[in-house]
Amino acid sequence: MGLTVDNRNLAEMESYLRDRIDAMKRERDEVRRKIECRGWTTLDGLLADYDELTASRVVSSDTRK
């Protein structure tokens, strides 16, 4: 049994990947703006804010149940 991929599937995959790339670029730009606005002088400040930003995206094991 072979895998068949039609143009619609390829278009959907391409659209999904473009959306993900755009989302990652927006996140990167948001981090850059925060760095510029806050004028961090230490890596600890940057890492603390990054942890705060990514914590909102983490799904706890209780939520998954």
Buried (B, 14 or more C-beta within 10 A) or exposed (E): EEEEEEEEEEEEEEEEEEEEEEEEEEEEEEBEEBEEEEEBEEEEBBEEBEEEEEEEEEEEEEEEE
